[in-house]
Amino acid sequence: AQSVSQHNHHVILSEAASLELGCNYSYGGTVNLFWYVQYPGQHLQLLLKYFSGDPLVKGIKGFEAEFIKSKFSFNLRKPSVQWSDTAEYFCAVAKGNNRLAFGKGNQVVVIP
Amino acid sequence: ETGVTQTPRHLVMGMTNKKSLKCEQHLGHNAMYWYKQSAKKPLELMFVYNFKEQTENNSVPSRFSPECPNSSHLFLHLHTLQPEDSALYLCASSPRDRGMDGGYTFGSGTRLTVV
């Protein structure tokens, strides 16, 4: 079965701090990678995705993620967070024709 | 709005009640999904429908009964639920099942509380 690991379930940081959320998966071979964000009381929405090409992917709201194949990782980053980035962030992985497998999520709280 | 609409947003029901959750999408997608989101757990896939046909039942108890009358509508019928079934139930759609063209589009969910 697919396994997607997200560490540090709760992250608290101040505005303007940098954010990095780790995502590791257990599959070898070709994978499709996603980060979703869920703002308080809102739906899950796609932040960014990687299928192929440049391993550094830029998404909405200043987020980016880097695919490192050798490390089976797809870490999410933002250089300077804002209070409005308070949300839960989910990494998701799909291999081949398999469906998305989600990690447990990271609850991020940004203090003004 | 995401294009995937779920109703109701909140539902409180007793263990002997029967209720239904509704999901509707007008994105032209052919696959629809039910997920259960509980605190401190990964998203749990419950059911998948592709072109109205059920293609996945992820060992879900029979007290949850899905229905997909067409590619745009998905229901989850609930009866004799348990308190541990309290969770956020999310509906999602995608162009087709097992096709990762663009990821999934999620609805806002129904917050279910079983008392």
Interface residues (C-beta under 8 A of the other chain):
Chain A: V4 H9 N32 F34 Y36 Q42 H43 L44 Q45 L46 K49 F51 F90 A92 A94 N97 N98 R99 L100 A101 F102 G103 K104 G105
Chain B: T2 V4 K40 K41 P42 L43 L45 V48 E56 L90 A92 D97 R98 G99 M100 G102 G103 Y104 T105 F106 G107 S108 G109
